[in-house]
Amino acid sequence: MSMSGARGTRERLVVIGGDAAGMSAASQARRMKGPGELEIVAFERGHFTSYSACGIPYWVGGEVSGRDELIARTPEEHRSRDIGLRLRTEVVEIDVAGARVRAREVDSGAESWTSYDKLVIATGARPIRPDMPGADAPGVHGVQTLDDGQELLDTLTRTRGRRAVVVGAGYIGVEMAEALINRGYQVTVVNRGAEPMSTLDADMGRLVHRAMEGMGITMVNDAEVTKILTGDDGRVRAVATEDAEYPADVVVLGIGVRPETTLAKAAGLPLGEHGGLLTDLAMRVRGHENIWAGGDCVEVLDLVAGRERHVALGTHANKHGQVIGMNVGGGYATFPGVVGTAVSKVCDLEIARTGLREKDARRAGLQFEAVTVESTSRAGYYPGASPMTVKMLAERRTGRLLGVQIVGREGAGKRVDVAAVALTAGMTVEQMTALDLGYAPPFSPVWDPVLVAARKAAGKLRGAS
């Protein structure tokens, strides 16, 4: 039954979550339908909307001058476009049968129900907090939202000591290690894995490890944090593993994130093996005609492995929002999936990957060859040429490209985009060797490093067959 009867012919769209996916969906729906046709109500439990969470480490580190630089659209801008935005208001229940949501004002605790004709769930992800003593002590921070970033900066301003421990060495971990180095802290990174950046194979992670130590970061690998120790004042004072204690005036958690799907689960909506909502290609929640979901709370199809995975990235969240907004507004769009492209940096080291790692390929049941090449970012004789390592995986019988990892200095990271396009197009490494890429000595050697790897992979495949 539609809820729109009481409101005349006007439908109501309710959006849960006011960042990338949620507000992109709201904005796109508003472009499709005017206020007379569609009422939009959006709930956000924090203080901010439409901001770049990816930019938080650079704000903390001082490269970005202030918080407002990271805000793409303010609440006032959204409201000026007839989007009914309710800040500091958390949705605490979705009643699917009744097509309504229950929201609670964070400050007053007041609760109310709001009915919907169409619902968008964009609840994002939550940082994994270790279940151990001291994990919630003052001075221990996650960095998922602008509110988190502000709290961390406040701690850094107040704290006299200059010792920081970062727990975890994924994207957030290495980016926060750099931010804290830039602020003059002594930084120790405690990492559960054998090498930092578990999104890379260990041989490529080792290159990141060496570079981080060269920047003065103390890397502790193969170490599980067992507890966070606090002083008499209740504040954090150290991070403990089974073997050692690492003194800390501030602790940043970079252990990763999980889809924030508590509401969705309670409402009986379908979740995948990673805990994210499952949708169809139009980003509609499976089995539910009037509910959509996007951003860090959903699982997406990995086009290379052919299975669902959870990828928390702003690029996808914005695309999901566009697709949802088009569909909610009466148009048509789909989100086909991802190949798993990501870039990061720690100081002047650029880290990039797309497609499958060796263990991903094995898990997908694929047989492959892997090659690694050393090259340079520019012609070797041109000033500023810096070394770069490229690793490439190709499927054994077909020669299809399966994945690329790149670690190097300036000019390394964005080279992964060539591989991302090749993966999306299903190219073979043999086909890649003929790609007509841009060349001049300031930009690359005659053979671009990605093509050198493709040549080596094609040769290895010929040998293997």
N, C-alpha and C positions, 0 to 999 in steps of 0.2 A: 504493500500500500504506500502510495506517495504521501509525503508529509506536506506537500506544497499547497494543499487545498486551502488551509487557513491563511496562506500568504498570497492568495490569488494564483496566477500562473507562474510566479517566480519560484525557482528552485533554490535550495540552500546547499552550498558546498561547505563542509567543515574540514579544516586542515589541522592535523595534530603535529606541531613542530614547525618552528619559524625560521629554519636556516635554509640551506641550499635547495634541497628537493621540495620541501613544503612551500616555500615562498616562490620558487620558480613555477611550481604547479599553479599556485594562486594567481601569479602575475599573467601566466600564459592563458589561463581560463578567463581572466578578466579581459585580455586582449580579444578573446573569441566572443565573449558575451558581456553586454553592458549590465549595469546595476539593476535595470528594470527587468532583466531576464534571470539574472543569477545573483543571489546574495552570497557573499563569501565571509566566513568567520574562521579566523585562524587563532590557535592557542599556542603560546610559547611560555615555558616555565621560567626561562631566564630573563635577562634584561635587554637582550640584543636580538636583532634579526639579520638575515642575509649577510653573514660575515664569513671571512676566510679563516677557518680553523687551521688550515695548512700554513697560514702566515704567522701563527702564534710564536713558534720558536724564533722567528726573525725579529718580532717585536720584543720578545724577552731579551734577545741578544743585542738589541740596539740598532740593527740595520734598518728597521722600520721605526719611524720616529714616534708614533703614538697609536693607541688602540683604534681611534676613529679611522685611521688609514685602511684598516682591515674590513670596514663596514661598507658593503656594496650599496645597500639600501637601508635607510633608517626606518624605524616604525612610522614616523610622520609621512615619509614618502609613500609607504604602502597604504596608509590610511587615506592619503590624498587621492588615491586611485580607487577608492570605495572598497578597500579590503578591511573588514572589521577585525582588527588585530587586538588580541587580549594578551598583554604581557604579564609575566609573573603569575600565570595561570596554568595549572597542570591538569591535564586530563587524567583521571584516575580510574575510569571505567568506560568500556565500549559495550553498549547493549545492542548487539547485532539484530536480534529479533525485533526490538523496538525502534531500530534506526535512530539511536540517540547516544550522546556521550555525556558523562558526568565530569564536571570540571571543578577544581578547587583553587581558590585564590591563595597563593603561597603566603602572603602576609597576614590576611585576616582569617583564613581557614574556611571562609564562606563557600558553600557548594551550590551548584545549580546544574540542571539538565538542559542540553541543547539538542534539538532534533536535526536530522540531516536527510537530504535526498541522496547526496553523494558524499563519500568520506575519503579523505587522503590521509594515510598514516605515514608520517615522515619523522619518526621518533629517534632516528640516528643510532649511534652506538655509544656504549659506555666503556670507560677505561677499565681494564681488568685490575682489580685491587687484590693483592695477595691476602689470603685468609690467615692472618698471623698476628701475634701481639704487636702493637705499635703502629699498625698500618694506617690508622686514622689519627695519629698524633699530630699536633701542630708542627708545621715544617715539612710534612709529607704531602706532595702534590701530584695530581694527575693534570694533564693539559689537553682537555677535550673541547672546552668552550671558552669564549672570551671571559666569562666570569672566572674560570679556572686560571687563565693567563693573568688576570688582574690580581688574584689572590697570591699567585707565585711571585709576581713583581713586588707586591706589598711585603712579602716575606723577605725577598732579597734586599729590599730597601732597609728593613728593620734589623736584619741579622748582622751581627758584628763579625762572626767568623767567615772564613772564605773557603770552606771545604764542602764540596758537593758530591753526592753519590747519585748516579743515575742507574736505576734498576731496569735492565732490558736494553738490547742493542739492535732494535729494529729501526724503522724510519724515525719515529719520535725520539727514541733513545739517542741515536747519533746526532740528530738535529739539536736536541736539547744539550747534549755534551758540548757541541760547538757554541751554542748560545751562552752557556755558563763559562766556557773558556774566554769568550769575548768579554764577559763581565769581570774577568780577573779572578775567577775561582780556580782552585785546584780540583780537578775532576777525576773521579774514579767511576768507571762503568762496570757494573757487575752483571754478567751475562750467563744465562743458563746454557746456551749452545756452545759448541766447540769454537765457533768464530762469530763475529758480529754479522748482522744482516742475514738472517736465516732465509730471506727471500732469494738469496743467491746460493749457489753451490759453495761448499766449504772452501774449495781452492780459490774462488774469487773473493769470498769473505776474508780469507787470509790477507789479501792485498789491502783490504779496508783496515784490518787489525793493525798491520804494520804502519799504515799511514796515520792512523789515530795515535799510535804511540809516538810517532815522529812529531806530532803536534803537541805532545806533552800530556796527553790523556792516558791515565793508567787503566789498562784493560784487564779485567779479571774474567776469564772465560771458564766454562764448565763449572760454574759456581751457582748454587741455588741459595737464594736468600731465605733464611729460616726465621729470623725475627728482626724487628726494628726496635732498637733500644732507645729509651727515653731517659732524660735527666730528672733531677728533683723537681724542676719546674714543669715537668710533663712534656717538654718539647723534645723533638728528635735529637739524639746525640751520636748515634752510630747505626750502621747496618751490619748485621751478623750473618755469616754463612756457617756451615758446619766447621770450617777450618780457621776462620779469621773474623776479625771485626774491623770495619772501615769507618773511621770517625766522620761524622757528617753534621754540618750546620743546616743543611737543606737536602731533602731527598726528592728526586723527581721519578715518578713511575712511568716507564715506557715499555710496559710488558705487552702492550697491544690492546685491542678493543673487542668487545662482543656486540652483536646486534642488540639494541634495546627493544626487546619484543615482549616484555612482561605483560603489557596491556593486551597485545594481540593474542598471546598464549591464553590468558585468562578468558578472552572472548571466544576461544575455540577456533581461531584462524590457523590456516595450515603453515607449519614451520618446516624448514629443511634440516639436514643433519648438522649444520653449523649454527642453528638457532635463529636463522633469518627467515623472514616471510617469503613465501613462494608466490610468484606472480606468473601471468602469461606474458606473451611478447608485448602486449599493450600496457603492461605494468598493472593490470587488474589482478587483485588477489584471487588466487585460484578458487573457483566455486562460489564467488561472490560478485554479483552483477554490478553493485554500486559502491564497491570499496576498492581503492587503488593504494599502492604502497611504493615508496622509492627511497633512494639514498642508502645510508649505512645500515638501515634496519632490514634490508632485503638480501636475498641470495640471487646471484646472476649466473647466466650460463657462460661457462668457459668454452669459447669456440674451438680451442685447440684440444683440450682434454675431453670435451663433450659431456661435462658434468657441472653441477651447480657448485659455486663457491662464494665465499663472503669477501668482498673487496671494498674497504672503506676509503673511498677517494672522492674528493669534491667534483672531479670531472664527471664521474658517473652520476653523482647526485643531481647535478645541474641538468644533465641529459634526461635523467628519469623524470625530473620535474617538468621539463618541456613536453615530454611525451604524454605524461599524465594530464597536464593542462590542456593539450590539444584534444585528448580523448574526452575529458570531462566537459570541455567546451563544445563538443559536437563534431569535432574534426576526427582525423585518424592519424596515428603515428605508432611506431613500434621501437623497442630497444632490443636489438638482436643479441647482444651479449658483449663479452670483453675478451681480449687476448692476454690481459694481465700486465699492462705496461705501467711502469713506475720509475720515476727518477728521484734522486735525493742527492744531498751533498753534505760533507763534513769538512769545514774550512774550505780548502781549494780542491778537495778530492770529489769528483763527480761519480755517482753510482747509478747504474741504469739496468733495467731488466724488462724483458717481455716474453710472453709464452711460458714454456715449461722448464723447470729445473730437471736435473737427472732423476731425482726421486719422484717428481710429478709424472714424468714420462713412464717410469716403471710402474707407478700406481695405475696409470691409465692403460697398462698392458701394451705399450708401444716398444718396439725395438729400435735402437737409434745408434748413431755414431756422434761423438763429441770431439770438437777440435778447439784449440786455444791458439790465438796468434798475438804477437807483440807488434804494435805499429806506432805511428805518431799522428798527432792531430793535424799537422801541416806537412808540407814537403820538408824532409829532414834538414835541408840547407836553409830553410826560411826561419828568420828569428822568431823565437817563441814556440817552436815545435816542442810538444811534450809527449811523453810516452803514454800508451794506451793499451790495455789488454782487452781482447774481445774473445768471448767463448760462445760457440754456436753448437746447437743440437739439430740433427736432421734425421728423419725417419729412414730406416734401413732400406726397405725395398723400393719405396716411392721417391725418396730424395726430398720429401716435403720438409720445409723449415719447421722446427718445433719450438725453438727458443733461442734467445740471445741475451747475454749478460756483458756489460761493459763497465770497466773501472779505469778511470784516468783523470787527467787534469782538465783544464779549460778546453771545451770543444768536444768532450767525450759523451756527456750525458744525452744530449738531444739527438745524437746519432742513432739512438735506439728507435727513433720514430720510423726510420727507413725499414727496420726489421718489423715494426708493428704493422706497417702497411702490407709488407710482404706476407706476414702471418694471416692477416685479415683476408688477403686475396688468395690464400692457399698456394703460394708460390713454392717451387722447388729451389734448392740452393743452386742448381745448375742455371735455372732461369734468372736467379738473382745476379749471377756473375755478369750478365749482359745488361744490367740496369744502367741507364744513362744518367748518372749522378753528376751534380755540379763539381767541376774541378778547376782550381787555380792554386798555385803554391801557398797563398795565405790561408786557404781553407782546408786543404787535404793533400795527401800524397796522390800521385797519379792513380794508384789503386786505393780507393777509400778503405779504411780498416774493416768495415763491415763486408765489403766485397772480397777482401783478402781472406777473411774467414770463410766466406761462401765458396771461394775457389778451393780452399783447403778441404772443406767438408765434402765438396763434389768429388775431389780427387780421392778422398778416403773411402767414399761410398763406391766409387768405381773399383777401387782395390778390393773392397769387401765383397763385391758381387763377382 
